[in-house]
Amino acid sequence: MQSKRQLIRVIRMPDGRVQIDPSGKQNGRGAYIHQQRSCWEKALKGPLSHALRVEQLADEDRATLRAYMATCPNDMDEVVA
């Protein structure tokens, strides 16, 4: 089990937009994702939408999350805490 500080928080804002919460303190329905690319790929296939209680991610929000995912290390890379 990872501590919250080692995970990335994603939130659904009151207006329905989905974004990354680097502070971990913004208001909104949140979900935590491990900082590895494979975890992001799995989350974006559906579990993240379910956790945030959205029908589906908007294309703009999905693009933003995919851009962040590209900065995450691959499973074979070492994750620096």
mmCIF file of the N, C-alpha and C atoms, coordinates in Angstrom:
data_MODEL
# 
_entry.id   MODEL 
# 
loop_
_atom_site.group_PDB 
_atom_site.id 
_atom_site.type_symbol 
_atom_site.label_atom_id 
_atom_site.label_alt_id 
_atom_site.label_comp_id 
_atom_site.label_asym_id 
_atom_site.label_entity_id 
_atom_site.label_seq_id 
_atom_site.pdbx_PDB_ins_code 
_atom_site.Cartn_x 
_atom_site.Cartn_y 
_atom_site.Cartn_z 
_atom_site.occupancy 
_atom_site.B_iso_or_equiv 
_atom_site.pdbx_formal_charge 
_atom_site.auth_seq_id 
_atom_site.auth_comp_id 
_atom_site.auth_asym_id 
_atom_site.auth_atom_id 
_atom_site.pdbx_PDB_model_num 
ATOM 1   N N  . MET A 1 1  ? 0.837   -1.176 0.000   1.00 0.00 ? 1  MET A N  1 
ATOM 2   C CA . MET A 1 1  ? 0.000   0.000  0.000   1.00 0.00 ? 1  MET A CA 1 
ATOM 3   C C  . MET A 1 1  ? 0.883   1.241  0.000   1.00 0.00 ? 1  MET A C  1 
ATOM 4   N N  . GLN A 1 2  ? 0.567   2.157  -0.886  1.00 0.00 ? 2  GLN A N  1 
ATOM 5   C CA . GLN A 1 2  ? 1.333   3.397  -1.016  1.00 0.00 ? 2  GLN A CA 1 
ATOM 6   C C  . GLN A 1 2  ? 0.725   4.477  -0.117  1.00 0.00 ? 2  GLN A C  1 
ATOM 7   N N  . SER A 1 3  ? 1.567   5.367  0.395   1.00 0.00 ? 3  SER A N  1 
ATOM 8   C CA . SER A 1 3  ? 1.031   6.500  1.140   1.00 0.00 ? 3  SER A CA 1 
ATOM 9   C C  . SER A 1 3  ? 0.481   7.505  0.129   1.00 0.00 ? 3  SER A C  1 
ATOM 10  N N  . LYS A 1 4  ? -0.428  8.351  0.560   1.00 0.00 ? 4  LYS A N  1 
ATOM 11  C CA . LYS A 1 4  ? -1.037  9.328  -0.348  1.00 0.00 ? 4  LYS A CA 1 
ATOM 12  C C  . LYS A 1 4  ? 0.009   10.242 -0.977  1.00 0.00 ? 4  LYS A C  1 
ATOM 13  N N  . ARG A 1 5  ? 1.089   10.488 -0.291  1.00 0.00 ? 5  ARG A N  1 
ATOM 14  C CA . ARG A 1 5  ? 2.131   11.372 -0.827  1.00 0.00 ? 5  ARG A CA 1 
ATOM 15  C C  . ARG A 1 5  ? 2.871   10.749 -2.006  1.00 0.00 ? 5  ARG A C  1 
ATOM 16  N N  . GLN A 1 6  ? 2.800   9.438  -2.137  1.00 0.00 ? 6  GLN A N  1 
ATOM 17  C CA . GLN A 1 6  ? 3.456   8.757  -3.246  1.00 0.00 ? 6  GLN A CA 1 
ATOM 18  C C  . GLN A 1 6  ? 2.507   8.554  -4.426  1.00 0.00 ? 6  GLN A C  1 
ATOM 19  N N  . LEU A 1 7  ? 1.256   8.951  -4.259  1.00 0.00 ? 7  LEU A N  1 
ATOM 20  C CA . LEU A 1 7  ? 0.247   8.790  -5.299  1.00 0.00 ? 7  LEU A CA 1 
ATOM 21  C C  . LEU A 1 7  ? -0.140  10.153 -5.860  1.00 0.00 ? 7  LEU A C  1 
ATOM 22  N N  . ILE A 1 8  ? -0.731  10.139 -7.044  1.00 0.00 ? 8  ILE A N  1 
ATOM 23  C CA . ILE A 1 8  ? -1.169  11.369 -7.689  1.00 0.00 ? 8  ILE A CA 1 
ATOM 24  C C  . ILE A 1 8  ? -2.677  11.461 -7.545  1.00 0.00 ? 8  ILE A C  1 
ATOM 25  N N  . ARG A 1 9  ? -3.166  12.604 -7.070  1.00 0.00 ? 9  ARG A N  1 
ATOM 26  C CA . ARG A 1 9  ? -4.606  12.788 -6.885  1.00 0.00 ? 9  ARG A CA 1 
ATOM 27  C C  . ARG A 1 9  ? -5.196  13.437 -8.129  1.00 0.00 ? 9  ARG A C  1 
ATOM 28  N N  . VAL A 1 10 ? -6.295  12.874 -8.584  1.00 0.00 ? 10 VAL A N  1 
ATOM 29  C CA . VAL A 1 10 ? -7.057  13.412 -9.697  1.00 0.00 ? 10 VAL A CA 1 
ATOM 30  C C  . VAL A 1 10 ? -8.434  13.748 -9.136  1.00 0.00 ? 10 VAL A C  1 
ATOM 31  N N  . ILE A 1 11 ? -8.979  14.914 -9.506  1.00 0.00 ? 11 ILE A N  1 
ATOM 32  C CA . ILE A 1 11 ? -10.267 15.311 -8.953  1.00 0.00 ? 11 ILE A CA 1 
ATOM 33  C C  . ILE A 1 11 ? -11.262 15.689 -10.040 1.00 0.00 ? 11 ILE A C  1 
ATOM 34  N N  . ARG A 1 12 ? -12.526 15.527 -9.687  1.00 0.00 ? 12 ARG A N  1 
ATOM 35  C CA . ARG A 1 12 ? -13.614 16.073 -10.494 1.00 0.00 ? 12 ARG A CA 1 
ATOM 36  C C  . ARG A 1 12 ? -14.028 17.359 -9.807  1.00 0.00 ? 12 ARG A C  1 
ATOM 37  N N  . MET A 1 13 ? -13.884 18.448 -10.528 1.00 0.00 ? 13 MET A N  1 
ATOM 38  C CA . MET A 1 13 ? -14.229 19.762 -9.995  1.00 0.00 ? 13 MET A CA 1 
ATOM 39  C C  . MET A 1 13 ? -15.752 19.893 -9.927  1.00 0.00 ? 13 MET A C  1 
ATOM 40  N N  . PRO A 1 14 ? -16.257 20.837 -9.136  1.00 0.00 ? 14 PRO A N  1 
ATOM 41  C CA . PRO A 1 14 ? -17.712 21.035 -9.068  1.00 0.00 ? 14 PRO A CA 1 
ATOM 42  C C  . PRO A 1 14 ? -18.360 21.312 -10.437 1.00 0.00 ? 14 PRO A C  1 
ATOM 43  N N  . ASP A 1 15 ? -17.590 21.883 -11.376 1.00 0.00 ? 15 ASP A N  1 
ATOM 44  C CA . ASP A 1 15 ? -18.136 22.151 -12.714 1.00 0.00 ? 15 ASP A CA 1 
ATOM 45  C C  . ASP A 1 15 ? -18.076 20.922 -13.626 1.00 0.00 ? 15 ASP A C  1 
ATOM 46  N N  . GLY A 1 16 ? -17.565 19.781 -13.110 1.00 0.00 ? 16 GLY A N  1 
ATOM 47  C CA . GLY A 1 16 ? -17.525 18.547 -13.875 1.00 0.00 ? 16 GLY A CA 1 
ATOM 48  C C  . GLY A 1 16 ? -16.197 18.274 -14.563 1.00 0.00 ? 16 GLY A C  1 
ATOM 49  N N  . ARG A 1 17 ? -15.319 19.268 -14.633 1.00 0.00 ? 17 ARG A N  1 
ATOM 50  C CA . ARG A 1 17 ? -14.009 19.053 -15.251 1.00 0.00 ? 17 ARG A CA 1 
ATOM 51  C C  . ARG A 1 17 ? -13.167 18.156 -14.359 1.00 0.00 ? 17 ARG A C  1 
ATOM 52  N N  . VAL A 1 18 ? -12.247 17.432 -14.990 1.00 0.00 ? 18 VAL A N  1 
ATOM 53  C CA . VAL A 1 18 ? -11.348 16.531 -14.270 1.00 0.00 ? 18 VAL A CA 1 
ATOM 54  C C  . VAL A 1 18 ? -9.937  17.059 -14.434 1.00 0.00 ? 18 VAL A C  1 
ATOM 55  N N  . GLN A 1 19 ? -9.197  17.125 -13.334 1.00 0.00 ? 19 GLN A N  1 
ATOM 56  C CA . GLN A 1 19 ? -7.822  17.627 -13.393 1.00 0.00 ? 19 GLN A CA 1 
ATOM 57  C C  . GLN A 1 19 ? -6.972  17.004 -12.308 1.00 0.00 ? 19 GLN A C  1 
ATOM 58  N N  . ILE A 1 20 ? -5.680  17.174 -12.455 1.00 0.00 ? 20 ILE A N  1 
ATOM 59  C CA . ILE A 1 20 ? -4.721  16.692 -11.461 1.00 0.00 ? 20 ILE A CA 1 
ATOM 60  C C  . ILE A 1 20 ? -4.650  17.701 -10.330 1.00 0.00 ? 20 ILE A C  1 
ATOM 61  N N  . ASP A 1 21 ? -4.586  17.193 -9.111  1.00 0.00 ? 21 ASP A N  1 
ATOM 62  C CA . ASP A 1 21 ? -4.512  18.034 -7.916  1.00 0.00 ? 21 ASP A CA 1 
ATOM 63  C C  . ASP A 1 21 ? -3.138  17.844 -7.269  1.00 0.00 ? 21 ASP A C  1 
ATOM 64  N N  . PRO A 1 22 ? -2.144  18.649 -7.686  1.00 0.00 ? 22 PRO A N  1 
ATOM 65  C CA . PRO A 1 22 ? -0.791  18.456 -7.137  1.00 0.00 ? 22 PRO A CA 1 
ATOM 66  C C  . PRO A 1 22 ? -0.701  18.700 -5.632  1.00 0.00 ? 22 PRO A C  1 
ATOM 67  N N  . SER A 1 23 ? -1.557  19.562 -5.086  1.00 0.00 ? 23 SER A N  1 
ATOM 68  C CA . SER A 1 23 ? -1.506  19.852 -3.654  1.00 0.00 ? 23 SER A CA 1 
ATOM 69  C C  . SER A 1 23 ? -2.194  18.763 -2.837  1.00 0.00 ? 23 SER A C  1 
ATOM 70  N N  . GLY A 1 24 ? -3.115  18.024 -3.473  1.00 0.00 ? 24 GLY A N  1 
ATOM 71  C CA . GLY A 1 24 ? -3.873  17.002 -2.756  1.00 0.00 ? 24 GLY A CA 1 
ATOM 72  C C  . GLY A 1 24 ? -4.921  17.576 -1.837  1.00 0.00 ? 24 GLY A C  1 
ATOM 73  N N  . LYS A 1 25 ? -5.213  18.873 -1.973  1.00 0.00 ? 25 LYS A N  1 
ATOM 74  C CA . LYS A 1 25 ? -6.111  19.542 -1.035  1.00 0.00 ? 25 LYS A CA 1 
ATOM 75  C C  . LYS A 1 25 ? -7.285  20.268 -1.695  1.00 0.00 ? 25 LYS A C  1 
ATOM 76  N N  . GLN A 1 26 ? -7.379  20.221 -3.018  1.00 0.00 ? 26 GLN A N  1 
ATOM 77  C CA . GLN A 1 26 ? -8.475  20.931 -3.678  1.00 0.00 ? 26 GLN A CA 1 
ATOM 78  C C  . GLN A 1 26 ? -9.801  20.242 -3.399  1.00 0.00 ? 26 GLN A C  1 
ATOM 79  N N  . ASN A 1 27 ? -10.875 21.037 -3.413  1.00 0.00 ? 27 ASN A N  1 
ATOM 80  C CA . ASN A 1 27 ? -12.208 20.489 -3.234  1.00 0.00 ? 27 ASN A CA 1 
ATOM 81  C C  . ASN A 1 27 ? -12.620 19.732 -4.487  1.00 0.00 ? 27 ASN A C  1 
ATOM 82  N N  . GLY A 1 28 ? -13.313 18.663 -4.292  1.00 0.00 ? 28 GLY A N  1 
ATOM 83  C CA . GLY A 1 28 ? -13.820 17.870 -5.407  1.00 0.00 ? 28 GLY A CA 1 
ATOM 84  C C  . GLY A 1 28 ? -13.684 16.397 -5.114  1.00 0.00 ? 28 GLY A C  1 
ATOM 85  N N  . ARG A 1 29 ? -14.412 15.611 -5.861  1.00 0.00 ? 29 ARG A N  1 
ATOM 86  C CA . ARG A 1 29 ? -14.354 14.146 -5.725  1.00 0.00 ? 29 ARG A CA 1 
ATOM 87  C C  . ARG A 1 29 ? -13.004 13.683 -6.237  1.00 0.00 ? 29 ARG A C  1 
ATOM 88  N N  . GLY A 1 30 ? -12.263 12.955 -5.429  1.00 0.00 ? 30 GLY A N  1 
ATOM 89  C CA . GLY A 1 30 ? -10.903 12.588 -5.796  1.00 0.00 ? 30 GLY A CA 1 
ATOM 90  C C  . GLY A 1 30 ? -10.651 11.102 -5.920  1.00 0.00 ? 30 GLY A C  1 
ATOM 91  N N  . ALA A 1 31 ? -9.605  10.793 -6.647  1.00 0.00 ? 31 ALA A N  1 
ATOM 92  C CA . ALA A 1 31 ? -9.112  9.424  -6.796  1.00 0.00 ? 31 ALA A CA 1 
ATOM 93  C C  . ALA A 1 31 ? -7.592  9.501  -6.839  1.00 0.00 ? 31 ALA A C  1 
ATOM 94  N N  . TYR A 1 32 ? -6.945  8.455  -6.364  1.00 0.00 ? 32 TYR A N  1 
ATOM 95  C CA . TYR A 1 32 ? -5.488  8.411  -6.327  1.00 0.00 ? 32 TYR A CA 1 
ATOM 96  C C  . TYR A 1 32 ? -4.971  7.372  -7.304  1.00 0.00 ? 32 TYR A C  1 
ATOM 97  N N  . ILE A 1 33 ? -3.910  7.742  -8.026  1.00 0.00 ? 33 ILE A N  1 
ATOM 98  C CA . ILE A 1 33 ? -3.315  6.841  -9.000  1.00 0.00 ? 33 ILE A CA 1 
ATOM 99  C C  . ILE A 1 33 ? -1.817  6.751  -8.733  1.00 0.00 ? 33 ILE A C  1 
ATOM 100 N N  . HIS A 1 34 ? -1.286  5.538  -8.804  1.00 0.00 ? 34 HIS A N  1 
ATOM 101 C CA . HIS A 1 34 ? 0.143   5.314  -8.650  1.00 0.00 ? 34 HIS A CA 1 
ATOM 102 C C  . HIS A 1 34 ? 0.887   6.036  -9.771  1.00 0.00 ? 34 HIS A C  1 
ATOM 103 N N  . GLN A 1 35 ? 2.088   6.421  -9.539  1.00 0.00 ? 35 GLN A N  1 
ATOM 104 C CA . GLN A 1 35 ? 2.838   7.237  -10.481 1.00 0.00 ? 35 GLN A CA 1 
ATOM 105 C C  . GLN A 1 35 ? 3.483   6.436  -11.616 1.00 0.00 ? 35 GLN A C  1 
ATOM 106 N N  . GLN A 1 36 ? 3.040   5.233  -11.890 1.00 0.00 ? 36 GLN A N  1 
ATOM 107 C CA . GLN A 1 36 ? 3.596   4.456  -12.999 1.00 0.00 ? 36 GLN A CA 1 
ATOM 108 C C  . GLN A 1 36 ? 2.645   4.507  -14.197 1.00 0.00 ? 36 GLN A C  1 
ATOM 109 N N  . ARG A 1 37 ? 3.223   4.546  -15.370 1.00 0.00 ? 37 ARG A N  1 
ATOM 110 C CA . ARG A 1 37 ? 2.440   4.685  -16.606 1.00 0.00 ? 37 ARG A CA 1 
ATOM 111 C C  . ARG A 1 37 ? 1.388   3.584  -16.754 1.00 0.00 ? 37 ARG A C  1 
ATOM 112 N N  . SER A 1 38 ? 1.723   2.349  -16.418 1.00 0.00 ? 38 SER A N  1 
ATOM 113 C CA . SER A 1 38 ? 0.754   1.255  -16.578 1.00 0.00 ? 38 SER A CA 1 
ATOM 114 C C  . SER A 1 38 ? -0.480  1.470  -15.695 1.00 0.00 ? 38 SER A C  1 
ATOM 115 N N  . CYS A 1 39 ? -0.296  2.053  -14.537 1.00 0.00 ? 39 CYS A N  1 
ATOM 116 C CA . CYS A 1 39 ? -1.430  2.339  -13.651 1.00 0.00 ? 39 CYS A CA 1 
ATOM 117 C C  . CYS A 1 39 ? -2.342  3.399  -14.267 1.00 0.00 ? 39 CYS A C  1 
ATOM 118 N N  . TRP A 1 40 ? -1.738  4.393  -14.894 1.00 0.00 ? 40 TRP A N  1 
ATOM 119 C CA . TRP A 1 40 ? -2.519  5.436  -15.564 1.00 0.00 ? 40 TRP A CA 1 
ATOM 120 C C  . TRP A 1 40 ? -3.272  4.866  -16.752 1.00 0.00 ? 40 TRP A C  1 
ATOM 121 N N  . GLU A 1 41 ? -2.623  4.000  -17.518 1.00 0.00 ? 41 GLU A N  1 
ATOM 122 C CA . GLU A 1 41 ? -3.293  3.384  -18.663 1.00 0.00 ? 41 GLU A CA 1 
ATOM 123 C C  . GLU A 1 41 ? -4.521  2.604  -18.216 1.00 0.00 ? 41 GLU A C  1 
ATOM 124 N N  . LYS A 1 42 ? -4.384  1.842  -17.153 1.00 0.00 ? 42 LYS A N  1 
ATOM 125 C CA . LYS A 1 42 ? -5.510  1.067  -16.624 1.00 0.00 ? 42 LYS A CA 1 
ATOM 126 C C  . LYS A 1 42 ? -6.610  2.004  -16.106 1.00 0.00 ? 42 LYS A C  1 
ATOM 127 N N  . ALA A 1 43 ? -6.225  3.033  -15.376 1.00 0.00 ? 43 ALA A N  1 
ATOM 128 C CA . ALA A 1 43 ? -7.205  3.962  -14.803 1.00 0.00 ? 43 ALA A CA 1 
ATOM 129 C C  . ALA A 1 43 ? -8.004  4.669  -15.888 1.00 0.00 ? 43 ALA A C  1 
ATOM 130 N N  . LEU A 1 44 ? -7.344  5.053  -16.964 1.00 0.00 ? 44 LEU A N  1 
ATOM 131 C CA . LEU A 1 44 ? -8.023  5.789  -18.036 1.00 0.00 ? 44 LEU A CA 1 
ATOM 132 C C  . LEU A 1 44 ? -8.955  4.907  -18.860 1.00 0.00 ? 44 LEU A C  1 
ATOM 133 N N  . LYS A 1 45 ? -8.869  3.607  -18.709 1.00 0.00 ? 45 LYS A N  1 
ATOM 134 C CA . LYS A 1 45 ? -9.760  2.703  -19.442 1.00 0.00 ? 45 LYS A CA 1 
ATOM 135 C C  . LYS A 1 45 ? -11.151 2.626  -18.825 1.00 0.00 ? 45 LYS A C  1 
ATOM 136 N N  . GLY A 1 46 ? -11.334 3.175  -17.638 1.00 0.00 ? 46 GLY A N  1 
ATOM 137 C CA . GLY A 1 46 ? -12.662 3.132  -17.031 1.00 0.00 ? 46 GLY A CA 1 
ATOM 138 C C  . GLY A 1 46 ? -12.715 3.310  -15.535 1.00 0.00 ? 46 GLY A C  1 
ATOM 139 N N  . PRO A 1 47 ? -11.807 2.700  -14.780 1.00 0.00 ? 47 PRO A N  1 
ATOM 140 C CA . PRO A 1 47 ? -11.904 2.821  -13.323 1.00 0.00 ? 47 PRO A CA 1 
ATOM 141 C C  . PRO A 1 47 ? -11.859 4.269  -12.814 1.00 0.00 ? 47 PRO A C  1 
ATOM 142 N N  . LEU A 1 48 ? -11.130 5.129  -13.491 1.00 0.00 ? 48 LEU A N  1 
ATOM 143 C CA . LEU A 1 48 ? -11.050 6.521  -13.039 1.00 0.00 ? 48 LEU A CA 1 
ATOM 144 C C  . LEU A 1 48 ? -12.403 7.209  -13.197 1.00 0.00 ? 48 LEU A C  1 
ATOM 145 N N  . SER A 1 49 ? -13.067 7.002  -14.321 1.00 0.00 ? 49 SER A N  1 
ATOM 146 C CA . SER A 1 49 ? -14.402 7.580  -14.530 1.00 0.00 ? 49 SER A CA 1 
ATOM 147 C C  . SER A 1 49 ? -15.360 7.102  -13.445 1.00 0.00 ? 49 SER A C  1 
ATOM 148 N N  . HIS A 1 50 ? -15.292 5.823  -13.145 1.00 0.00 ? 50 HIS A N  1 
ATOM 149 C CA . HIS A 1 50 ? -16.160 5.259  -12.113 1.00 0.00 ? 50 HIS A CA 1 
ATOM 150 C C  . HIS A 1 50 ? -15.860 5.882  -10.747 1.00 0.00 ? 50 HIS A C  1 
ATOM 151 N N  . ALA A 1 51 ? -14.588 5.980  -10.407 1.00 0.00 ? 51 ALA A N  1 
ATOM 152 C CA . ALA A 1 51 ? -14.198 6.531  -9.100  1.00 0.00 ? 51 ALA A CA 1 
ATOM 153 C C  . ALA A 1 51 ? -14.604 7.995  -8.956  1.00 0.00 ? 51 ALA A C  1 
ATOM 154 N N  . LEU A 1 52 ? -14.533 8.734  -10.056 1.00 0.00 ? 52 LEU A N  1 
ATOM 155 C CA . LEU A 1 52 ? -14.884 10.153 -10.012 1.00 0.00 ? 52 LEU A CA 1 
ATOM 156 C C  . LEU A 1 52 ? -16.373 10.396 -10.255 1.00 0.00 ? 52 LEU A C  1 
ATOM 157 N N  . ARG A 1 53 ? -17.087 9.315  -10.529 1.00 0.00 ? 53 ARG A N  1 
ATOM 158 C CA . ARG A 1 53 ? -18.524 9.374  -10.783 1.00 0.00 ? 53 ARG A CA 1 
ATOM 159 C C  . ARG A 1 53 ? -18.871 10.295 -11.952 1.00 0.00 ? 53 ARG A C  1 
ATOM 160 N N  . VAL A 1 54 ? -18.184 10.065 -13.060 1.00 0.00 ? 54 VAL A N  1 
ATOM 161 C CA . VAL A 1 54 ? -18.504 10.754 -14.304 1.00 0.00 ? 54 VAL A CA 1 
ATOM 162 C C  . VAL A 1 54 ? -18.877 9.694  -15.335 1.00 0.00 ? 54 VAL A C  1 
ATOM 163 N N  . GLU A 1 55 ? -19.790 10.044 -16.222 1.00 0.00 ? 55 GLU A N  1 
ATOM 164 C CA . GLU A 1 55 ? -20.222 9.099  -17.263 1.00 0.00 ? 55 GLU A CA 1 
ATOM 165 C C  . GLU A 1 55 ? -19.025 8.661  -18.100 1.00 0.00 ? 55 GLU A C  1 
ATOM 166 N N  . GLN A 1 56 ? -18.283 9.649  -18.581 1.00 0.00 ? 56 GLN A N  1 
ATOM 167 C CA . GLN A 1 56 ? -17.013 9.390  -19.267 1.00 0.00 ? 56 GLN A CA 1 
ATOM 168 C C  . GLN A 1 56 ? -16.209 10.674 -19.229 1.00 0.00 ? 56 GLN A C  1 
ATOM 169 N N  . LEU A 1 57 ? -14.898 10.532 -19.345 1.00 0.00 ? 57 LEU A N  1 
ATOM 170 C CA . LEU A 1 57 ? -14.021 11.693 -19.314 1.00 0.00 ? 57 LEU A CA 1 
ATOM 171 C C  . LEU A 1 57 ? -14.187 12.498 -20.598 1.00 0.00 ? 57 LEU A C  1 
ATOM 172 N N  . ALA A 1 58 ? -14.230 13.823 -20.467 1.00 0.00 ? 58 ALA A N  1 
ATOM 173 C CA . ALA A 1 58 ? -14.279 14.698 -21.637 1.00 0.00 ? 58 ALA A CA 1 
ATOM 174 C C  . ALA A 1 58 ? -12.966 14.556 -22.400 1.00 0.00 ? 58 ALA A C  1 
ATOM 175 N N  . ASP A 1 59 ? -13.026 14.730 -23.705 1.00 0.00 ? 59 ASP A N  1 
ATOM 176 C CA . ASP A 1 59 ? -11.829 14.593 -24.537 1.00 0.00 ? 59 ASP A CA 1 
ATOM 177 C C  . ASP A 1 59 ? -10.704 15.501 -24.067 1.00 0.00 ? 59 ASP A C  1 
ATOM 178 N N  . GLU A 1 60 ? -11.040 16.727 -23.702 1.00 0.00 ? 60 GLU A N  1 
ATOM 179 C CA . GLU A 1 60 ? -10.033 17.685 -23.226 1.00 0.00 ? 60 GLU A CA 1 
ATOM 180 C C  . GLU A 1 60 ? -9.386  17.197 -21.930 1.00 0.00 ? 60 GLU A C  1 
ATOM 181 N N  . ASP A 1 61 ? -10.199 16.702 -21.008 1.00 0.00 ? 61 ASP A N  1 
ATOM 182 C CA . ASP A 1 61 ? -9.669  16.189 -19.734 1.00 0.00 ? 61 ASP A CA 1 
ATOM 183 C C  . ASP A 1 61 ? -8.816  14.945 -19.967 1.00 0.00 ? 61 ASP A C  1 
ATOM 184 N N  . ARG A 1 62 ? -9.280  14.067 -20.846 1.00 0.00 ? 62 ARG A N  1 
ATOM 185 C CA . ARG A 1 62 ? -8.522  12.850 -21.164 1.00 0.00 ? 62 ARG A CA 1 
ATOM 186 C C  . ARG A 1 62 ? -7.164  13.213 -21.765 1.00 0.00 ? 62 ARG A C  1 
ATOM 187 N N  . ALA A 1 63 ? -7.132  14.224 -22.643 1.00 0.00 ? 63 ALA A N  1 
ATOM 188 C CA . ALA A 1 63 ? -5.875  14.652 -23.253 1.00 0.00 ? 63 ALA A CA 1 
ATOM 189 C C  . ALA A 1 63 ? -4.915  15.196 -22.198 1.00 0.00 ? 63 ALA A C  1 
ATOM 190 N N  . THR A 1 64 ? -5.434  15.958 -21.255 1.00 0.00 ? 64 THR A N  1 
ATOM 191 C CA . THR A 1 64 ? -4.600  16.501 -20.171 1.00 0.00 ? 64 THR A CA 1 
ATOM 192 C C  . THR A 1 64 ? -4.021  15.380 -19.321 1.00 0.00 ? 64 THR A C  1 
ATOM 193 N N  . LEU A 1 65 ? -4.851  14.399 -18.987 1.00 0.00 ? 65 LEU A N  1 
ATOM 194 C CA . LEU A 1 65 ? -4.384  13.279 -18.167 1.00 0.00 ? 65 LEU A CA 1 
ATOM 195 C C  . LEU A 1 65 ? -3.384  12.412 -18.930 1.00 0.00 ? 65 LEU A C  1 
ATOM 196 N N  . ARG A 1 66 ? -3.599  12.229 -20.222 1.00 0.00 ? 66 ARG A N  1 
ATOM 197 C CA . ARG A 1 66 ? -2.640  11.456 -21.030 1.00 0.00 ? 66 ARG A CA 1 
ATOM 198 C C  . ARG A 1 66 ? -1.293  12.190 -21.121 1.00 0.00 ? 66 ARG A C  1 
ATOM 199 N N  . ALA A 1 67 ? -1.332  13.507 -21.216 1.00 0.00 ? 67 ALA A N  1 
ATOM 200 C CA . ALA A 1 67 ? -0.086  14.278 -21.252 1.00 0.00 ? 67 ALA A CA 1 
ATOM 201 C C  . ALA A 1 67 ? 0.675   14.096 -19.942 1.00 0.00 ? 67 ALA A C  1 
ATOM 202 N N  . TYR A 1 68 ? -0.044  14.099 -18.819 1.00 0.00 ? 68 TYR A N  1 
ATOM 203 C CA . TYR A 1 68 ? 0.615   13.863 -17.536 1.00 0.00 ? 68 TYR A CA 1 
ATOM 204 C C  . TYR A 1 68 ? 1.157   12.443 -17.483 1.00 0.00 ? 68 TYR A C  1 
ATOM 205 N N  . MET A 1 69 ? 0.367   11.473 -17.968 1.00 0.00 ? 69 MET A N  1 
ATOM 206 C CA . MET A 1 69 ? 0.782   10.070 -17.964 1.00 0.00 ? 69 MET A CA 1 
ATOM 207 C C  . MET A 1 69 ? 2.106   9.901  -18.704 1.00 0.00 ? 69 MET A C  1 
ATOM 208 N N  . ALA A 1 70 ? 2.305   10.658 -19.768 1.00 0.00 ? 70 ALA A N  1 
ATOM 209 C CA . ALA A 1 70 ? 3.538   10.547 -20.557 1.00 0.00 ? 70 ALA A CA 1 
ATOM 210 C C  . ALA A 1 70 ? 4.771   10.940 -19.744 1.00 0.00 ? 70 ALA A C  1 
ATOM 211 N N  . THR A 1 71 ? 4.585   11.706 -18.668 1.00 0.00 ? 71 THR A N  1 
ATOM 212 C CA . THR A 1 71 ? 5.716   12.108 -17.827 1.00 0.00 ? 71 THR A CA 1 
ATOM 213 C C  . THR A 1 71 ? 6.015   11.081 -16.743 1.00 0.00 ? 71 THR A C  1 
ATOM 214 N N  . CYS A 1 72 ? 5.125   10.116 -16.560 1.00 0.00 ? 72 CYS A N  1 
ATOM 215 C CA . CYS A 1 72 ? 5.313   9.085  -15.530 1.00 0.00 ? 72 CYS A CA 1 
ATOM 216 C C  . CYS A 1 72 ? 6.297   8.033  -16.018 1.00 0.00 ? 72 CYS A C  1 
ATOM 217 N N  . PRO A 1 73 ? 7.041   7.448  -15.098 1.00 0.00 ? 73 PRO A N  1 
ATOM 218 C CA . PRO A 1 73 ? 7.993   6.406  -15.498 1.00 0.00 ? 73 PRO A CA 1 
ATOM 219 C C  . PRO A 1 73 ? 7.286   5.133  -15.940 1.00 0.00 ? 73 PRO A C  1 
ATOM 220 N N  . ASN A 1 74 ? 7.939   4.411  -16.851 1.00 0.00 ? 74 ASN A N  1 
ATOM 221 C CA . ASN A 1 74 ? 7.451   3.082  -17.238 1.00 0.00 ? 74 ASN A CA 1 
ATOM 222 C C  . ASN A 1 74 ? 7.652   2.142  -16.067 1.00 0.00 ? 74 ASN A C  1 
ATOM 223 N N  . ASP A 1 75 ? 7.003   1.011  -16.106 1.00 0.00 ? 75 ASP A N  1 
ATOM 224 C CA . ASP A 1 75 ? 7.129   0.034  -15.012 1.00 0.00 ? 75 ASP A CA 1 
ATOM 225 C C  . ASP A 1 75 ? 8.571   -0.392 -14.800 1.00 0.00 ? 75 ASP A C  1 
ATOM 226 N N  . MET A 1 76 ? 9.341   -0.418 -15.855 1.00 0.00 ? 76 MET A N  1 
ATOM 227 C CA . MET A 1 76 ? 10.725  -0.866 -15.751 1.00 0.00 ? 76 MET A CA 1 
ATOM 228 C C  . MET A 1 76 ? 11.647  0.218  -15.192 1.00 0.00 ? 76 MET A C  1 
ATOM 229 N N  . ASP A 1 77 ? 11.211  1.477  -15.258 1.00 0.00 ? 77 ASP A N  1 
ATOM 230 C CA . ASP A 1 77 ? 12.009  2.566  -14.709 1.00 0.00 ? 77 ASP A CA 1 
ATOM 231 C C  . ASP A 1 77 ? 11.839  2.601  -13.203 1.00 0.00 ? 77 ASP A C  1 
ATOM 232 N N  . GLU A 1 78 ? 12.801  3.130  -12.532 1.00 0.00 ? 78 GLU A N  1 
ATOM 233 C CA . GLU A 1 78 ? 12.715  3.263  -11.079 1.00 0.00 ? 78 GLU A CA 1 
ATOM 234 C C  . GLU A 1 78 ? 11.852  4.465  -10.744 1.00 0.00 ? 78 GLU A C  1 
ATOM 235 N N  . VAL A 1 79 ? 10.909  4.302  -9.840  1.00 0.00 ? 79 VAL A N  1 
ATOM 236 C CA . VAL A 1 79 ? 10.067  5.400  -9.384  1.00 0.00 ? 79 VAL A CA 1 
ATOM 237 C C  . VAL A 1 79 ? 10.764  6.056  -8.199  1.00 0.00 ? 79 VAL A C  1 
ATOM 238 N N  . VAL A 1 80 ? 11.024  7.334  -8.325  1.00 0.00 ? 80 VAL A N  1 
ATOM 239 C CA . VAL A 1 80 ? 11.693  8.081  -7.264  1.00 0.00 ? 80 VAL A CA 1 
ATOM 240 C C  . VAL A 1 80 ? 10.632  8.728  -6.393  1.00 0.00 ? 80 VAL A C  1 
ATOM 241 N N  . ALA A 1 81 ? 10.668  8.449  -5.103  1.00 0.00 ? 81 ALA A N  1 
ATOM 242 C CA . ALA A 1 81 ? 9.677   9.006  -4.187  1.00 0.00 ? 81 ALA A CA 1 
ATOM 243 C C  . ALA A 1 81 ? 10.032  10.408 -3.790  1.00 0.00 ? 81 ALA A C  1 
# 
